[in-house]
C-alpha cells in the first residue's frame, strides 16, 4: 500500500541520513587522526588535526595536537643538543690535533737536543781520554788543582802517586788534610812550601821552578 511504501521510504531516508552523519562526525575525524598518526610515525612532527568540539573525538584530537607539539619541542631540543655536541667534538678534535702537533715539535726538539748532547758527551769523552793518555804518558808527576779555597784535585797521574806514595783513591779524598797531609808531612820545610804554593795559586800564569827537600833525603823539583 501507499502507507507501507511511505514508511519504507522514510526508513531508507533516515538510514541514509544516519550513514552520512556517521561518516561526517565519526569516520572522517578518525581517518584524519589515523593519517596524522601515520605521518608522525614516518617522522613528520608538524601534523595537527582539527578539533571540532568537546566530545571524545575532540578531546582525542586536542591530546594528539598537544603530543605533536611536545614531540616538536623535544625534536628541536635534541637537534640543538646534537649541534652543541658536534661543535664540542670538533673543538676537542682541533685541540687534540694542536696538542699532538705541539708534542711532536717538542719531541723533535728534545730528540735534536739529546742527539747534540750525546755528540758533545762523546766528544768530551774522547778529549778526556786523550788528555788522560797524555797525562799518564809524561815522565813528570802532574797534579791539577782548582783555584778555590778547597784546592780540589781535578786530575793527577800515576807518576805523582808513585812519587809521593799516595793511594789510588787519593784524588777522591774529601778534606784538605786527607789530601795534602801525606805530602806535607814528607817535606823538610812544609811552611815555606805552602807559602810558595799560595803565591803560585794567586798567579796561575807564572812558571816557577822550586826544589823541595823531603825528610827521607830526596829532592823533588
MOKA-V436380 format. One record per run of one state. SS is the DSSP state (h for helix, s for strand, l for the rest). FROM is the first residue (numbers start at 1). LEN is the number of residues. Records with the same first field share a line. If there is no record, write none. Layout:
# MOKA-V436380
SS->FROM-LEN / FROM-LEN
This chain:
# MOKA-V436380
l->1-1 / 42-14 / 138-5 / 146-7 / 157-1 / 165-5 / 173-3 / 185-2 / 188-2 / 203-9 / 215-4 / 221-1
h->2-40 / 56-82 / 158-7 / 170-3 / 176-9 / 190-13
s->143-3 / 153-4 / 187-1 / 212-3 / 219-2
